[in-house]
Amino acid sequence: MGGEIEWNKEDSEGVIILAIETSCDETSAAVVYNGLHVLSNVVSSQIELHKKYGGVVPEIASRKHLELINPVISEALHQAGMDFSDLDAVAATYGPGLVGSLLVGLTAAKTLAHALNIPFIGVNHIVGHIYANFISNKDIEAPVLCLTVSGGHSDLLYFEELGSYRLLGSTRDDAAGEAFDKVARVLGLGYPGGPAIEKISREGNPAAIDFPRPFIDEDTYDFSFSGLKTAVLNYLNTQKQRQAEINVPDVAASFQQAVIDVLTSKVLKAVENYPVKSVILSGGVSANRALKEQLARRLEGEYQLPLYTPELEYCTDNAAMIGSAAYYKYLKGEFSPLTLAARANLKL
């Protein structure tokens, strides 16, 4: 708790939050009203800047955030038709992510909150991805099972009620999104890997190569994708040694299918063991069409359960999701101190 701001629940009738997200290579600011209504969501991506390096270069990313943060905040306020005086709180991602990038958004948010004498709310980036679903789908009914899959995280969570969750399982090594990026790189598909693999997989046979499905039959909700990534590397090396043809679409499609099978199996296992009314998919990998289609088909066909996913603009990193998550903390008076530090390895 910050302790610097007087707060009472009556103040939360209509709450306008300026949210900032700079955890990786997107500089984003958004104005969100009552957690669900996005008045603006400005995102400046650095993808083209980092493409030539095959991935995000932390020093370059943080310098670009410094260049963009003030114009992006100004544009978010302008699009929302707001002034600083209209704000009830300022929120920012404080982890996980690249520490240099996190510091830019975090410092901007804390400075504004201090200058305006309004609450500052630090938000876990992964939690932000989860709450992106509530922006897009306002009729989600608890209890909720959530699979969040991104570049650095693969987590399965259970919400008995909105606002509080239990972590069922998480990645033990490489996350699904990280595996996508690494496999895309060795296949020469470029960065970011997720969209590149999804696109070329449409031309391939997902059953062409029998890659392993780590932990798929084990009594755990945890994930592990390092073995799958290694299996793809070994296959490519073996094919090269044999001077055999490498069918890139088949490799990509077979790898993608292995990831989908693992993710789907963990969700269905949890549905069998917990009372669930809704299932939500979040994080950057939630934009993968094959994952959404296959998971939705199994859930609806076998369990009559709906699968909710964010709109595409809220799947990847953005500040609107941070504003949505911050609103629910605001309702509880869970403000953060201005001494809150950036935490690169922050967990759920």
C-alpha positions as CSV (number, residue, x, y, z in Angstrom):
1,M,0.0,0.0,0.0
2,G,1.3,3.5,-0.9
3,G,0.0,5.2,2.2
4,E,0.3,8.6,0.5
5,I,-3.2,8.8,-0.9
6,E,-6.5,9.2,0.9
7,W,-9.0,6.7,-0.6
8,N,-12.5,5.6,0.0
9,K,-14.7,3.2,-2.0
10,E,-17.1,5.9,-3.0
11,D,-14.3,7.4,-5.2
12,S,-14.4,4.3,-7.4
13,E,-17.8,5.0,-9.0
14,G,-16.2,6.3,-12.2
15,V,-12.5,5.7,-12.4
16,I,-10.2,7.0,-15.2
17,I,-6.7,5.4,-15.2
18,L,-3.7,6.3,-17.4
19,A,-1.8,3.1,-17.9
20,I,1.7,2.6,-19.3
21,E,3.3,-0.6,-20.7
22,T,7.1,-0.8,-21.6
23,S,8.1,-4.3,-20.5
24,C,9.7,-5.3,-23.8
25,D,9.7,-3.6,-27.2
26,E,6.3,-1.8,-27.3
27,T,5.9,1.6,-25.9
28,S,2.2,1.9,-25.0
29,A,-0.1,4.2,-23.1
30,A,-3.9,3.9,-22.6
31,V,-6.7,5.7,-20.9
32,V,-9.2,3.2,-19.4
33,Y,-12.5,4.0,-17.8
34,N,-13.8,1.6,-15.1
35,G,-11.6,-1.2,-16.2
36,L,-13.5,-2.3,-19.3
37,H,-13.9,0.8,-21.4
38,V,-10.8,1.7,-23.5
39,L,-10.9,5.4,-24.3
40,S,-7.5,5.2,-26.1
41,N,-4.7,2.7,-26.6
42,V,-1.6,3.9,-28.3
43,V,1.1,1.3,-29.1
44,S,4.4,2.1,-30.8
45,S,6.1,-1.1,-31.8
46,Q,9.9,-1.6,-32.2
47,I,9.6,-4.8,-34.2
48,E,11.1,-3.4,-37.4
49,L,14.0,-1.9,-35.3
50,H,14.9,-5.3,-33.8
51,K,14.2,-7.5,-36.8
52,K,17.8,-7.2,-38.2
53,Y,19.1,-8.6,-34.9
54,G,16.8,-11.6,-34.8
55,G,15.4,-10.6,-31.5
56,V,15.0,-7.7,-29.0
57,V,18.3,-5.9,-28.0
58,P,17.6,-4.6,-24.5
59,E,19.8,-1.5,-24.7
60,I,18.3,-0.4,-28.0
61,A,14.8,-1.1,-26.6
62,S,15.2,1.0,-23.5
63,R,16.7,3.9,-25.5
64,K,13.7,3.9,-27.9
65,H,11.3,3.8,-25.0
66,L,13.0,7.0,-23.6
67,E,12.5,8.6,-27.0
68,L,8.8,7.6,-27.3
69,I,7.3,7.6,-23.8
70,N,6.3,11.3,-23.6
71,P,4.8,11.5,-27.1
72,V,2.9,8.2,-26.6
73,I,1.4,9.4,-23.3
74,S,0.4,12.7,-24.8
75,E,-1.2,11.0,-27.8
76,A,-3.2,8.6,-25.5
77,L,-4.6,11.6,-23.5
78,H,-5.4,13.5,-26.7
79,Q,-7.2,10.5,-28.3
80,A,-9.2,10.1,-25.1
81,G,-10.1,13.8,-24.9
82,M,-8.5,13.9,-21.4
83,D,-6.2,16.2,-19.5
84,F,-3.9,15.1,-16.6
85,S,-6.4,16.7,-14.3
86,D,-9.1,14.1,-15.3
87,L,-7.1,11.2,-14.1
88,D,-7.9,9.2,-10.9
89,A,-4.7,7.0,-11.0
90,V,-1.7,6.1,-13.0
91,A,-0.6,2.5,-13.6
92,A,2.4,0.9,-15.1
93,T,3.9,-2.6,-15.6
94,Y,6.7,-3.2,-13.1
95,G,7.6,-6.7,-14.2
96,P,8.4,-9.2,-15.6
97,G,10.3,-7.9,-18.6
98,L,13.6,-6.2,-19.6
99,V,14.6,-4.1,-16.6
100,G,15.8,-1.2,-18.7
101,S,12.6,-1.1,-20.6
102,L,10.5,-1.5,-17.4
103,L,12.2,1.4,-15.7
104,V,11.2,3.9,-18.4
105,G,7.5,3.3,-18.1
106,L,7.6,2.8,-14.3
107,T,9.5,6.1,-13.8
108,A,7.1,8.0,-16.0
109,A,4.1,6.6,-14.1
110,K,5.5,7.3,-10.7
111,T,6.5,10.8,-11.6
112,L,3.1,11.6,-12.9
113,A,1.3,10.1,-9.9
114,H,3.6,12.1,-7.5
115,A,3.1,15.4,-9.5
116,L,-0.7,14.9,-9.7
117,N,-1.0,13.6,-6.1
118,I,-3.0,10.6,-7.3
119,P,-2.5,6.9,-6.7
120,F,0.2,4.9,-8.5
121,I,-0.6,1.2,-9.2
122,G,2.1,-1.3,-10.2
123,V,0.8,-4.2,-12.4
124,N,2.2,-7.6,-13.1
125,H,2.6,-7.9,-16.9
126,I,1.2,-11.4,-16.9
127,V,-1.9,-10.4,-14.9
128,G,-2.4,-7.6,-17.5
129,H,-2.6,-10.2,-20.3
130,I,-5.3,-12.1,-18.3
131,Y,-7.4,-8.9,-17.8
132,A,-7.2,-8.2,-21.6
133,N,-10.0,-10.8,-21.8
134,F,-12.4,-8.7,-19.7
135,I,-12.0,-5.8,-22.0
136,S,-13.1,-7.8,-25.0
137,N,-15.5,-10.2,-23.3
138,K,-17.7,-8.5,-20.7
139,D,-19.9,-11.6,-20.1
140,I,-17.2,-13.9,-18.7
141,E,-18.7,-16.0,-15.9
142,A,-16.7,-17.4,-12.9
143,P,-15.3,-19.8,-12.0
144,V,-12.7,-19.2,-14.8
145,L,-9.8,-21.2,-16.0
146,C,-7.1,-19.1,-17.7
147,L,-4.3,-20.2,-19.9
148,T,-1.8,-17.4,-20.5
149,V,0.9,-18.0,-23.1
150,S,3.5,-15.5,-24.1
151,G,7.2,-15.1,-24.9
152,G,8.4,-15.6,-21.4
153,H,5.5,-17.3,-19.7
154,S,3.2,-20.3,-19.9
155,D,0.8,-20.4,-16.9
156,L,-2.5,-22.0,-16.0
157,L,-4.6,-20.2,-13.4
158,Y,-7.9,-20.8,-11.7
159,F,-10.3,-18.0,-10.7
160,E,-13.0,-18.9,-8.2
161,E,-14.1,-15.3,-8.6
162,L,-12.8,-12.4,-10.7
163,G,-10.0,-10.6,-8.9
164,S,-8.4,-13.6,-7.1
165,Y,-6.7,-16.6,-8.6
166,R,-4.8,-19.8,-7.8
167,L,-1.7,-20.7,-9.9
168,L,-2.1,-24.3,-11.0
169,G,1.0,-24.7,-13.2
170,S,3.7,-22.8,-15.0
171,T,6.7,-23.3,-17.3
172,R,9.7,-25.0,-15.8
173,D,12.1,-23.8,-18.6
174,D,11.3,-22.4,-22.0
175,A,7.9,-20.9,-22.4
176,A,5.8,-21.6,-25.5
177,G,6.4,-18.2,-27.0
178,E,10.1,-18.4,-26.4
179,A,10.2,-21.8,-28.1
180,F,8.3,-20.3,-31.1
181,D,10.9,-17.6,-31.4
182,K,13.9,-20.0,-31.1
183,V,12.5,-22.5,-33.6
184,A,11.6,-19.7,-36.1
185,R,15.2,-18.4,-35.8
186,V,16.8,-21.8,-36.7
187,L,14.3,-22.2,-39.6
188,G,15.3,-18.8,-40.9
189,L,11.8,-17.4,-40.5
190,G,12.8,-14.2,-38.7
191,Y,11.4,-12.3,-35.8
192,P,8.9,-12.4,-34.2
193,G,8.7,-16.1,-34.4
194,G,5.1,-16.8,-33.4
195,P,3.3,-15.2,-36.4
196,A,6.0,-16.4,-38.8
197,I,5.6,-20.1,-37.8
198,E,1.8,-19.8,-37.8
199,K,1.8,-18.4,-41.3
200,I,4.1,-21.0,-42.9
201,S,2.5,-23.8,-40.9
202,R,-0.6,-23.4,-43.1
203,E,1.4,-24.8,-46.0
204,G,2.7,-27.8,-44.0
205,N,1.5,-31.1,-42.6
206,P,1.2,-31.0,-38.8
207,A,1.6,-34.8,-38.7
208,A,4.7,-35.0,-40.9
209,I,7.2,-35.2,-38.0
210,D,6.4,-36.8,-34.6
211,F,8.0,-34.3,-32.2
212,P,7.8,-35.0,-28.5
213,R,5.0,-33.6,-26.3
214,P,6.7,-32.8,-23.0
215,F,4.7,-33.5,-19.8
216,I,1.6,-34.3,-21.7
217,D,0.9,-37.5,-19.8
218,E,2.4,-36.5,-16.4
219,D,0.3,-35.7,-13.3
220,T,1.2,-32.0,-13.3
221,Y,-0.1,-28.7,-14.8
222,D,3.4,-27.5,-15.4
223,F,4.8,-26.9,-18.9
224,S,8.3,-27.6,-20.4
225,F,9.2,-26.7,-24.0
226,S,13.0,-26.9,-24.0
227,G,13.0,-30.6,-24.9
228,L,10.7,-29.9,-27.8
229,K,12.9,-27.1,-29.0
230,T,15.9,-29.4,-28.8
231,A,14.1,-32.1,-30.7
232,V,13.5,-29.7,-33.6
233,L,17.2,-28.7,-33.6
234,N,18.3,-32.3,-33.5
235,Y,16.0,-33.2,-36.4
236,L,17.3,-30.3,-38.5
237,N,21.0,-31.3,-37.7
238,T,20.3,-34.9,-38.6
239,Q,18.7,-33.9,-41.9
240,K,21.6,-31.7,-42.8
241,Q,24.1,-34.5,-42.0
242,R,22.2,-36.8,-44.3
243,Q,22.0,-34.1,-46.9
244,A,18.3,-34.7,-46.9
245,E,15.7,-32.2,-47.8
246,I,14.2,-30.0,-45.0
247,N,10.6,-29.2,-45.6
248,V,10.3,-26.0,-43.5
249,P,6.5,-25.8,-43.6
250,D,6.2,-29.4,-42.3
251,V,8.8,-28.8,-39.6
252,A,6.9,-25.6,-38.5
253,A,3.5,-27.2,-38.6
254,S,4.7,-30.3,-36.7
255,F,6.3,-28.2,-34.0
256,Q,3.3,-25.9,-33.7
257,Q,1.0,-28.9,-33.4
258,A,3.1,-30.4,-30.6
259,V,2.9,-27.1,-28.6
260,I,-0.9,-27.0,-29.2
261,D,-1.3,-30.6,-28.1
262,V,0.5,-29.9,-24.8
263,L,-1.3,-26.7,-24.0
264,T,-4.7,-28.2,-24.8
265,S,-4.1,-31.3,-22.7
266,K,-3.3,-29.2,-19.6
267,V,-6.5,-27.1,-20.0
268,L,-8.7,-30.2,-20.5
269,K,-7.0,-31.9,-17.5
270,A,-7.9,-28.9,-15.3
271,V,-11.5,-28.8,-16.7
272,E,-11.9,-32.4,-15.5
273,N,-10.7,-31.5,-12.0
274,Y,-12.2,-28.1,-11.3
275,P,-15.6,-26.6,-11.6
276,V,-15.4,-24.2,-14.6
277,K,-17.9,-22.0,-16.4
278,S,-15.5,-20.1,-18.7
279,V,-12.1,-20.7,-20.2
280,I,-10.0,-17.7,-21.3
281,L,-6.8,-17.7,-23.4
282,S,-4.4,-14.7,-23.0
283,G,-0.9,-13.6,-23.9
284,G,0.8,-13.1,-27.2
285,V,0.5,-16.7,-28.3
286,S,-3.3,-16.4,-27.9
287,A,-3.3,-14.7,-31.3
288,N,-2.4,-18.1,-32.8
289,R,-5.4,-19.1,-34.9
290,A,-4.7,-22.9,-34.8
291,L,-4.5,-22.9,-31.0
292,K,-7.7,-21.0,-30.6
293,E,-9.6,-23.1,-33.1
294,Q,-8.5,-26.5,-31.8
295,L,-8.9,-25.6,-28.1
296,A,-12.3,-24.0,-28.7
297,R,-13.4,-27.2,-30.6
298,R,-12.4,-29.5,-27.8
299,L,-13.9,-27.3,-25.0
300,E,-17.2,-26.7,-26.8
301,G,-17.6,-30.2,-28.3
302,E,-16.6,-32.2,-25.2
303,Y,-17.5,-30.0,-22.2
304,Q,-19.9,-27.4,-23.6
305,L,-17.6,-24.6,-22.3
306,P,-17.0,-21.3,-24.1
307,L,-13.4,-20.2,-24.9
308,Y,-12.8,-16.5,-24.6
309,T,-9.9,-14.7,-26.3
310,P,-9.0,-11.0,-26.4
311,E,-9.4,-9.0,-29.6
312,L,-6.3,-9.1,-31.6
313,E,-5.1,-5.6,-30.6
314,Y,-5.2,-6.8,-26.9
315,C,-3.4,-10.1,-27.5
316,T,0.1,-8.6,-27.8
317,D,1.6,-6.1,-25.3
318,N,-0.5,-3.0,-24.8
319,A,-1.3,-0.6,-22.0
320,A,-5.1,-1.1,-22.1
321,M,-4.7,-4.5,-20.4
322,I,-2.6,-2.9,-17.7
323,G,-5.3,-0.3,-17.1
324,S,-8.0,-3.0,-16.8
325,A,-5.9,-5.0,-14.2
326,A,-5.1,-1.8,-12.3
327,Y,-8.8,-0.9,-12.0
328,Y,-9.5,-4.0,-9.9
329,K,-6.6,-3.1,-7.7
330,Y,-8.0,0.4,-7.4
331,L,-11.4,-1.0,-6.2
332,K,-9.6,-2.7,-3.3
333,G,-7.4,0.3,-2.5
334,E,-4.3,-1.7,-3.4
335,F,-2.0,1.2,-4.3
336,S,1.7,0.9,-4.8
337,P,4.5,2.9,-3.1
338,L,6.5,5.3,-5.2
339,T,9.5,3.2,-4.2
340,L,8.3,0.2,-6.1
341,A,11.2,-1.2,-8.1
342,A,11.2,-2.8,-11.6
343,R,11.4,-6.6,-11.3
344,A,12.7,-8.4,-14.4
345,N,11.8,-11.9,-13.1
346,L,8.5,-11.1,-11.4
347,K,6.3,-14.2,-10.9
348,L,2.6,-14.5,-10.5
